[in-house]
Amino acid sequence: MRKELILQGFESLIENLSIIIRYEKGDFQGGLCTVSDKRVLILNNKLTIDQKISIMAQELKQLNLDKIYIRPALRAIIEEKAN
């Protein structure tokens, strides 16, 4: 699966979980946080696609996704972050 499609798949999944995605400038990598009672995933817009995918997968791994359908290729990437 192409990296661009993986990134789009994660973005769609995150939005379907009612998490806002924001790409920002700054001296940080990114992560999931709560802002005004809303879950927000903030990512540095200068990260590579691989780095963005990695951070998204790491943050998704922290959530209970057992009852949510996730494409097998994306679920494999999330599960890989457990190791």
Secondary structure by P-SEA (a helix, b strand, c coil): ccaaaaaaaaaaaaaaacbbbbbbbcccccbbbbcccbbbbbbcccccaaaaaaaaaaaaaacccccccccaaaaaaaaaacc
